[in-house]
Amino acid sequence: MSNYDLMNFEALGAEAGHIEEEIQKAQAEGLLPAQYNYLITGENLQTYLAAHPDTVLPDIITTKTHSVPPAEYINSGKKKSIVTRSAGYDHLEHLQKIANITSLREYCVNAVAQTAIKMMYDCCGYLNKYTLNTTTFDRNNLPSFIELNESRVATVYGVGRIGKRTYELCVANGLTVQAVDVRAEELKKEYGDTVKFVSKEEAAENTDIVINVMNLTRIPESRFYNVGYFSEEYLRSFKKPLVFVNVTRGDIAPELTLLKLYKEGKILGIGVDVFSDEASFAACVKSGQPANENEAAAYELMKMAVERTGNVYVQPHQGFNSDAAALAKAHEAIRHVIAYYRNNGETFDEQLPYYL
């Protein structure tokens, strides 16, 4: 059995190679010990432990969203430290009082923002319909696409780093842009006049395009709690038909509601690279057997997108998957590891709770 100083789980493809490069670079620069024993594996934490039951996990690990740290690990010995190599941290936020938790807040900013804009163009351009008509070269039976100009209002929900970049790209594409964020008063001090903030109720009065970039917060007592934020009641309160884009977490906007309002014509187009309870939905996609009615709605949306039978666009949460982001993700993850080592294994320089 090997004793590791650091174990990295769910490291796939180019990311695995970049993690190793970043560790070796840190060693060469004296930021990590020359004798620093590490593991990089594509398996998630629980799968790896099942195959290697004698493993003793080190005090610091890095994971992604499908790894579940064992309770006996979290609650034993020294306070544990976990880097989630994701911008989202909802899968670990319940541990923030008993473990050091940090996430990657820089690596995918531009990549995810560009994914949001890509999906906005798909929806507004009725890409599926236009592409499908090419097979018959039918130029008559086509809807007029939604031209992006200053008469169209895009509202960005959640204006952290990714949301701010999404806001900027919407402005660059000629839209009138506004933002909704529970931290509006704090963010005004940082952003000044570069972001126009409105309340969620004001947004319902004039919005044409909704882009959700909020981090998911599952803790009910938190002021950031937003499970089911885009409820049927709230979406029905919008005065105009909507284009709806979600690039953070599916749990914020239940698929059952999106599908229902799409079929009614309240939502004109849907672009998502996230689904509610993605582990279960992945099994549903493979088996064709939804576990509940919301999952059945998600499965129907996926089929509409793949078969081009609706103005719906999906992908398996790959907004972070650009070439530049894969390298940046590894760099940011090891930057946190270096900070942990520099701080004598006690804390990261930046960790949850980010906001109080």
C-alpha positions as CSV (number, residue, x, y, z in Angstrom):
1,M,0.0,0.0,0.0
2,S,1.3,3.4,-1.0
3,N,1.1,6.5,1.2
4,Y,0.2,9.5,-0.8
5,D,0.7,13.2,0.1
6,L,-2.0,14.1,-2.5
7,M,-4.7,12.1,-4.4
8,N,-6.5,13.5,-7.4
9,F,-9.7,11.8,-8.4
10,E,-11.8,12.0,-11.6
11,A,-8.9,13.3,-13.6
12,L,-9.8,12.5,-17.2
13,G,-8.1,13.1,-20.6
14,A,-5.9,16.2,-21.0
15,E,-6.6,17.3,-17.5
16,A,-4.7,14.4,-15.9
17,G,-1.6,15.2,-17.9
18,H,-1.9,18.9,-17.0
19,I,-2.2,18.1,-13.3
20,E,1.0,16.1,-13.4
21,E,2.7,18.9,-15.2
22,E,1.6,21.4,-12.7
23,I,2.7,19.3,-9.7
24,Q,6.2,18.7,-11.3
25,K,6.5,22.4,-12.1
26,A,5.7,23.3,-8.4
27,Q,8.3,20.8,-7.3
28,A,10.9,22.3,-9.6
29,E,10.1,25.7,-8.3
30,G,10.4,24.6,-4.7
31,L,6.7,25.2,-4.0
32,L,6.1,21.6,-3.2
33,P,8.6,19.1,-1.7
34,A,10.8,17.2,-4.2
35,Q,9.7,14.0,-2.6
36,Y,5.9,14.6,-3.0
37,N,4.0,11.4,-3.5
38,Y,0.8,11.8,-5.5
39,L,-1.8,9.8,-7.4
40,I,-3.8,10.9,-10.4
41,T,-6.7,8.6,-11.3
42,G,-9.8,8.9,-13.6
43,E,-11.9,7.0,-11.1
44,N,-14.2,8.8,-8.6
45,L,-13.3,8.5,-4.9
46,Q,-15.8,5.8,-4.0
47,T,-15.0,3.6,-7.0
48,Y,-11.3,3.8,-6.3
49,L,-11.8,3.0,-2.6
50,A,-14.0,0.0,-3.5
51,A,-11.1,-1.4,-5.7
52,H,-8.4,-0.5,-3.2
53,P,-10.0,-1.0,0.3
54,D,-6.7,-0.7,2.2
55,T,-6.2,2.9,1.0
56,V,-5.4,5.5,3.6
57,L,-6.6,8.8,2.2
58,P,-4.2,11.8,2.8
59,D,-5.3,14.9,4.6
60,I,-5.7,16.7,1.2
61,I,-7.5,15.4,-1.9
62,T,-8.8,16.9,-5.1
63,T,-12.1,15.7,-6.7
64,K,-14.9,16.6,-9.0
65,T,-18.6,16.5,-8.6
66,H,-19.1,12.7,-8.6
67,S,-16.8,11.9,-5.7
68,V,-18.3,11.4,-2.2
69,P,-15.8,11.7,0.7
70,P,-16.4,9.0,3.3
71,A,-17.8,10.2,6.6
72,E,-15.1,8.2,8.5
73,Y,-12.5,10.1,6.5
74,I,-13.9,13.5,7.2
75,N,-14.5,12.9,10.9
76,S,-11.1,11.3,11.8
77,G,-7.8,12.8,12.7
78,K,-6.6,16.1,11.3
79,K,-9.2,18.5,9.7
80,K,-9.4,17.4,6.0
81,S,-8.9,19.7,3.0
82,I,-10.6,19.1,-0.3
83,V,-10.2,20.9,-3.6
84,T,-13.2,20.4,-5.9
85,R,-11.9,20.9,-9.5
86,S,-15.1,22.5,-10.5
87,A,-16.5,26.1,-10.3
88,G,-19.5,24.7,-8.5
89,Y,-19.2,23.5,-4.9
90,D,-22.8,22.5,-3.9
91,H,-21.8,18.9,-3.7
92,L,-19.4,19.7,-0.8
93,E,-20.9,22.8,0.8
94,H,-22.5,20.7,3.6
95,L,-19.0,19.9,4.8
96,Q,-17.7,23.5,5.0
97,K,-18.0,23.7,8.8
98,I,-15.9,20.5,9.4
99,A,-13.5,20.5,6.5
100,N,-11.5,23.0,4.4
101,I,-13.3,23.3,1.1
102,T,-12.2,25.3,-2.0
103,S,-13.2,25.3,-5.6
104,L,-11.9,26.7,-8.9
105,R,-13.1,30.2,-9.3
106,E,-11.0,31.2,-12.3
107,Y,-10.4,28.3,-14.7
108,C,-13.6,28.2,-16.7
109,V,-14.8,31.8,-16.7
110,N,-14.5,32.4,-20.4
111,A,-15.3,28.9,-21.5
112,V,-18.6,28.7,-19.6
113,A,-19.6,32.2,-20.6
114,Q,-18.9,31.3,-24.3
115,T,-21.0,28.2,-23.8
116,A,-23.9,30.4,-22.6
117,I,-23.6,32.6,-25.6
118,K,-23.3,29.7,-28.0
119,M,-26.6,28.3,-26.6
120,M,-28.3,31.7,-26.8
121,Y,-27.4,31.9,-30.5
122,D,-28.7,28.3,-31.0
123,C,-32.0,29.2,-29.5
124,C,-32.5,32.6,-31.0
125,G,-31.4,31.3,-34.4
126,Y,-33.7,28.2,-34.3
127,L,-30.6,26.2,-35.3
128,N,-32.3,22.8,-35.2
129,K,-35.1,23.9,-37.6
130,Y,-32.8,25.7,-40.0
131,T,-30.4,22.8,-40.1
132,L,-33.1,20.2,-40.5
133,N,-34.6,22.1,-43.4
134,T,-31.3,21.9,-45.2
135,T,-32.0,18.2,-45.9
136,T,-34.9,19.2,-48.2
137,F,-33.6,22.6,-49.0
138,D,-36.9,24.0,-47.9
139,R,-36.5,27.8,-47.6
140,N,-40.2,28.6,-47.1
141,N,-41.2,26.7,-44.0
142,L,-38.9,28.5,-41.6
143,P,-39.6,30.8,-38.6
144,S,-38.0,34.2,-38.5
145,F,-35.0,33.9,-36.2
146,I,-34.7,36.2,-33.2
147,E,-32.2,38.9,-34.2
148,L,-30.0,40.1,-31.3
149,N,-30.0,43.9,-31.0
150,E,-30.5,46.5,-28.4
151,S,-34.3,46.0,-28.4
152,R,-33.7,42.6,-26.8
153,V,-33.1,42.4,-23.1
154,A,-30.9,39.7,-21.7
155,T,-30.9,39.1,-17.9
156,V,-27.9,37.4,-16.4
157,Y,-28.8,35.7,-13.1
158,G,-25.7,35.4,-10.8
159,V,-22.9,37.9,-11.6
160,G,-19.8,36.3,-10.1
161,R,-16.8,35.8,-12.3
162,I,-18.6,33.7,-14.9
163,G,-21.7,35.8,-14.8
164,K,-19.7,39.0,-15.2
165,R,-18.0,37.6,-18.3
166,T,-21.4,36.4,-19.6
167,Y,-22.8,39.9,-19.1
168,E,-19.8,41.4,-21.0
169,L,-20.3,39.0,-23.9
170,C,-24.0,39.8,-24.1
171,V,-23.2,43.5,-24.3
172,A,-20.6,42.8,-27.0
173,N,-23.3,41.0,-29.0
174,G,-25.5,44.2,-29.0
175,L,-28.1,43.3,-26.4
176,T,-29.5,45.4,-23.7
177,V,-28.2,43.6,-20.6
178,Q,-29.2,43.6,-16.9
179,A,-28.4,41.4,-13.9
180,V,-30.1,39.8,-10.9
181,D,-28.0,38.8,-7.9
182,V,-28.8,38.6,-4.2
183,R,-25.4,40.2,-3.6
184,A,-26.2,43.2,-5.8
185,E,-25.3,45.9,-3.1
186,E,-22.0,44.3,-2.5
187,L,-21.2,43.7,-6.1
188,K,-22.1,47.3,-7.0
189,K,-19.0,48.4,-5.0
190,E,-16.8,46.1,-7.1
191,Y,-18.4,46.6,-10.6
192,G,-19.5,50.2,-10.3
193,D,-21.6,51.3,-13.3
194,T,-20.5,48.4,-15.5
195,V,-23.4,46.2,-14.4
196,K,-27.0,47.2,-14.2
197,F,-28.7,45.4,-11.4
198,V,-32.5,44.9,-11.1
199,S,-34.7,42.8,-8.8
200,K,-36.0,39.5,-10.0
201,E,-39.5,41.1,-10.2
202,E,-38.2,43.9,-12.4
203,A,-36.5,41.4,-14.6
204,A,-39.9,39.7,-15.3
205,E,-41.2,42.9,-16.7
206,N,-38.9,43.2,-19.7
207,T,-36.7,40.2,-20.2
208,D,-36.4,38.4,-23.5
209,I,-33.5,36.1,-22.7
210,V,-32.7,34.5,-19.4
211,I,-29.2,33.2,-18.7
212,N,-28.7,31.4,-15.4
213,V,-25.1,31.5,-14.1
214,M,-25.9,31.2,-10.4
215,N,-24.0,28.7,-8.2
216,L,-26.4,26.2,-6.7
217,T,-26.8,26.5,-3.0
218,R,-28.7,23.7,-1.3
219,I,-28.6,24.9,2.3
220,P,-32.2,26.1,3.1
221,E,-31.2,28.6,5.8
222,S,-28.7,30.3,3.5
223,R,-29.7,33.6,1.8
224,F,-28.2,32.1,-1.4
225,Y,-30.6,29.1,-1.3
226,N,-31.8,28.6,-4.9
227,V,-33.1,25.1,-5.5
228,G,-36.1,25.5,-7.8
229,Y,-35.4,29.2,-8.2
230,F,-37.0,29.3,-11.7
231,S,-40.3,27.9,-10.6
232,E,-43.4,27.7,-12.8
233,E,-44.9,30.6,-10.9
234,Y,-41.9,32.8,-11.4
235,L,-41.4,31.9,-15.1
236,R,-45.1,32.6,-15.7
237,S,-44.7,36.1,-14.3
238,F,-42.5,37.1,-17.2
239,K,-44.4,39.4,-19.6
240,K,-42.7,38.2,-22.8
241,P,-42.0,34.7,-24.2
242,L,-38.5,33.7,-23.2
243,V,-35.3,32.1,-24.4
244,F,-33.9,30.2,-21.4
245,V,-30.2,29.2,-21.0
246,N,-28.8,27.4,-18.0
247,V,-25.1,26.6,-17.7
248,T,-24.6,26.0,-14.0
249,R,-26.9,23.5,-12.2
250,G,-30.1,21.9,-13.4
251,D,-31.6,21.9,-9.9
252,I,-32.1,25.6,-10.1
253,A,-34.6,25.2,-13.0
254,P,-36.6,22.0,-12.9
255,E,-36.9,20.3,-16.3
256,L,-40.6,19.5,-15.8
257,T,-41.3,23.2,-15.6
258,L,-39.2,24.1,-18.6
259,L,-40.8,21.4,-20.8
260,K,-44.3,22.4,-19.8
261,L,-43.8,26.1,-20.5
262,Y,-42.0,25.2,-23.8
263,K,-44.9,23.2,-25.0
264,E,-47.2,26.1,-24.1
265,G,-45.1,28.6,-26.0
266,K,-44.1,30.6,-23.0
267,I,-40.5,29.5,-23.5
268,L,-39.4,29.8,-27.1
269,G,-36.0,28.0,-26.8
270,I,-34.1,26.1,-24.2
271,G,-30.3,25.7,-24.0
272,V,-28.9,23.7,-21.0
273,D,-25.6,21.9,-20.3
274,V,-26.9,20.8,-16.9
275,F,-29.6,18.5,-15.5
276,S,-31.1,17.9,-12.1
277,D,-29.5,15.0,-10.2
278,E,-27.0,14.3,-13.0
279,A,-25.8,11.0,-11.7
280,S,-29.3,9.6,-11.8
281,F,-30.0,11.3,-15.2
282,A,-26.8,9.7,-16.7
283,A,-28.2,6.3,-15.7
284,C,-31.6,7.3,-17.3
285,V,-29.9,8.3,-20.6
286,K,-28.2,4.9,-20.8
287,S,-31.2,2.8,-19.7
288,G,-34.1,4.9,-21.1
289,Q,-35.9,4.5,-17.8
290,P,-36.6,7.8,-16.0
291,A,-36.8,7.6,-12.2
292,N,-39.4,10.3,-11.8
293,E,-41.5,12.8,-13.7
294,N,-38.8,15.5,-13.7
295,E,-36.3,13.1,-15.0
296,A,-38.8,12.0,-17.7
297,A,-39.1,15.6,-18.7
298,A,-35.3,16.0,-18.9
299,Y,-35.1,12.8,-21.0
300,E,-37.8,14.2,-23.4
301,L,-35.9,17.5,-23.7
302,M,-32.7,15.6,-24.5
303,K,-34.5,13.5,-27.2
304,M,-36.0,16.7,-28.7
305,A,-32.5,18.2,-28.9
306,V,-30.8,15.1,-30.4
307,E,-33.6,14.4,-32.9
308,R,-33.9,18.1,-33.7
309,T,-37.7,18.0,-33.1
310,G,-37.6,21.2,-31.0
311,N,-35.8,24.4,-30.4
312,V,-33.9,22.7,-27.6
313,Y,-30.1,22.3,-27.2
314,V,-28.3,20.1,-24.6
315,Q,-24.8,18.9,-23.8
316,P,-23.4,17.0,-20.8
317,H,-22.0,19.9,-18.8
318,Q,-19.0,20.6,-20.9
319,G,-18.8,24.3,-20.6
320,F,-15.4,23.9,-18.9
321,N,-14.0,21.6,-21.7
322,S,-12.1,24.1,-23.8
323,D,-8.4,23.6,-24.5
324,A,-7.5,26.7,-22.5
325,A,-9.8,25.7,-19.6
326,A,-8.4,22.2,-19.2
327,L,-4.9,23.7,-18.6
328,A,-6.2,26.5,-16.3
329,K,-8.3,24.0,-14.3
330,A,-5.1,22.0,-13.4
331,H,-3.2,25.1,-12.7
332,E,-5.8,26.5,-10.3
333,A,-6.2,23.1,-8.5
334,I,-2.5,22.9,-7.8
335,R,-2.3,26.5,-6.9
336,H,-4.7,25.6,-4.0
337,V,-2.5,22.6,-3.1
338,I,0.5,24.9,-2.9
339,A,-1.4,27.3,-0.7
340,Y,-2.3,24.4,1.6
341,Y,1.3,23.3,1.8
342,R,2.5,26.9,2.5
343,N,-0.1,27.2,5.2
344,N,1.3,24.1,7.0
345,G,-1.7,22.0,6.0
346,E,-4.1,24.1,8.0
347,T,-6.2,26.0,5.5
348,F,-6.4,27.2,1.9
349,D,-5.9,30.9,1.1
350,E,-9.5,31.0,-0.2
351,Q,-12.2,28.7,0.9
352,L,-15.9,28.3,1.8
353,P,-17.8,30.2,2.9
354,Y,-16.9,32.7,0.1
355,Y,-19.9,34.8,1.0
356,L,-21.4,35.5,4.4
